C-alpha cells in the first residue's frame, strides 16, 4: 500500500487554486511566494508523469487534490486511479478509486516482455504460457502453441477477474 502525505482540507486548497472538473486544469488564485503566477495554470509534470501542485510549502499529486475537491476524503486503503492510463489527465470523469491490487491490474505490459502480448511468455520448448496476477498471486492459465492463443486466454481471464480494471495491452 502506498503511503501518501495527508492532503490539506478542501477549504484550504480552495484558497490557492480553482479546479475545472471538465478539463482537469487547476488555476492559481493566490500564492504566498509567487504572486505573478495568479491566473495561470497551477502545477507541473513530475518525474513519473503525474502532475503535482504546490500548496502551503508541499507538493501534492493533482489527481488526489481533484478527488478531494469533488468528492471529499479518500478512504484509507484506496488510491485515485486514472481510467485512461494518462497520468496527467485529471478530469474528474477520468478518475476513480481503486485498491492497490486493482490499480496494479491496469499496469501496461512489462518492458521485458518479448512476446508483444501482456501476460504471455515464451517457454523454453517454444510454446507460450499465459499467466495473470490476482490478489498478488500469479495464476497459470495454460500453455499454448501460439502467442495469439495464449493472449486470448489472458484477455478472457483479465475481463473475468479484473473487470473494469482489466488492461489488455
C-alpha positions in Angstrom: 0.0 0.0 0.0 1.3 3.4 -1.0 1.8 6.0 1.7 0.8 9.5 0.8 1.2 12.5 2.9 -2.1 13.8 4.3 -3.9 16.1 2.0 -5.0 19.6 3.0 -8.7 20.1 3.6 -10.7 21.2 0.6 -11.3 24.7 2.2 -7.5 25.2 2.5 -7.0 24.0 -1.2 -9.6 26.4 -2.5 -7.7 29.4 -1.0 -4.9 28.8 -3.5 -6.3 27.1 -6.6 -9.6 26.6 -8.5 -10.3 23.3 -10.3 -12.3 22.8 -13.5 -13.5 19.2 -13.3 -14.4 19.1 -17.1 -10.8 20.0 -18.2 -8.9 18.7 -15.2 -7.0 22.0 -15.0 -6.1 23.8 -11.8 -5.7 27.6 -11.9 -3.7 29.5 -9.3 -5.9 32.1 -7.5 -3.5 33.0 -4.7 0.2 32.5 -3.9 2.3 33.2 -0.9 5.6 33.2 -2.8 4.9 33.8 -6.5 2.2 36.4 -7.0 2.9 36.7 -10.7 1.5 33.2 -11.3 -2.0 34.1 -10.2 -4.4 33.4 -13.0 -2.1 30.9 -14.7 -2.3 27.1 -14.7 -1.0 25.7 -11.4 1.2 22.7 -11.1 3.7 20.9 -13.3 4.5 17.4 -14.5 6.7 15.5 -12.1 9.3 12.8 -12.9 6.9 9.9 -13.2 4.4 11.8 -15.4 2.0 12.8 -12.7 1.0 16.4 -12.4 1.8 18.0 -9.0 0.7 21.1 -7.3 2.5 23.2 -4.7 0.3 24.2 -1.7 1.4 25.6 1.6 5.0 24.5 1.2 4.4 21.0 0.0 3.8 19.2 -3.4 0.7 17.1 -3.8 -0.5 14.9 -6.7 -3.1 16.8 -8.7 -5.4 13.8 -9.2 -5.6 13.4 -5.4 -6.4 17.1 -4.9 -9.1 16.9 -7.6 -10.7 13.9 -5.9 -10.8 15.8 -2.5 -12.3 18.9 -4.1 -15.1 17.0 -5.8 -15.8 14.0 -3.6 -14.1 14.7 -0.2 -11.8 12.5 1.7 -10.0 9.5 0.1 -10.8 6.4 2.2 -7.9 4.6 3.8 -6.6 1.7 1.7 -7.8 3.3 -1.6 -5.9 5.3 -4.2 -7.0 7.5 -7.1 -6.6 5.8 -10.4 -6.6 7.3 -14.0 -9.1 5.3 -16.1 -7.4 6.0 -19.4 -3.9 5.5 -18.1 -2.8 9.1 -18.8 -1.2 10.2 -15.6 -1.6 13.9 -16.5 -5.3 13.7 -17.4 -7.0 14.9 -14.2 -10.6 15.4 -15.5 -12.9 14.1 -12.8 -14.6 11.7 -15.3 -11.1 10.0 -15.8 -10.6 9.4 -12.1 -11.8 6.5 -9.9 -10.9 5.0 -6.6 -9.1 1.7 -6.6 -7.3 -0.7 -4.2 -3.6 -1.2 -4.7 -4.4 -4.6 -6.3 -7.0 -3.1 -8.7 -4.5 -0.3 -9.6 -1.8 -2.9 -10.4 -4.2 -4.8 -12.8 -4.2 -1.7 -15.0 -0.4 -1.6 -15.5 0.8 -1.9 -19.1 2.8 -4.9 -20.5 6.2 -5.2 -18.8 9.1 -3.8 -20.6 11.0 -7.1 -20.6 8.1 -9.0 -22.2 9.3 -10.3 -25.6 6.1 -11.8 -26.9 4.4 -8.4 -27.5 1.4 -9.5 -25.5 0.6 -8.8 -21.9 0.5 -11.9 -19.8 2.2 -14.1 -22.4 5.7 -15.5 -22.2 7.6 -17.9 -24.5 8.7 -21.1 -22.8 12.0 -23.0 -23.5 10.1 -25.6 -25.6 8.9 -22.9 -28.0 5.3 -22.8 -26.7 3.6 -19.9 -25.0 2.5 -19.6 -21.4 -0.3 -17.3 -20.3 -0.4 -16.0 -16.7 -2.4 -13.5 -14.8 -1.9 -11.9 -11.3 -4.9 -11.9 -9.0 -4.6 -10.6 -5.4 -0.8 -10.5 -5.6 -0.6 -14.2 -6.7 0.3 -15.3 -10.2 -2.1 -17.8 -11.8 -1.1 -20.0 -14.7 -3.7 -20.0 -17.5 -2.0 -22.7 -19.5 0.5 -23.4 -22.3 -0.5 -22.7 -25.9 1.0 -23.4 -29.4 0.8 -19.7 -30.4 1.2 -16.5 -28.6 -2.2 -15.4 -30.0 -3.9 -18.3 -28.3 -2.2 -17.5 -25.1 -3.1 -13.9 -25.3 -6.8 -14.8 -26.0 -6.7 -16.8 -22.7 -5.2 -13.9 -20.9 -7.8 -11.4 -22.2 -10.7 -13.7 -21.2 -9.3 -14.2 -17.7 -8.5 -10.4 -17.3 -12.0 -9.4 -18.3 -13.5 -12.0 -15.9 -11.1 -11.5 -12.9 -10.2 -7.8 -13.2 -13.5 -6.4 -14.6 -13.3 -2.6 -15.2 -9.6 -2.6 -14.2 -8.6 -5.1 -16.9 -5.9 -3.7 -19.2 -5.3 -5.8 -22.2 -2.3 -4.1 -23.7 
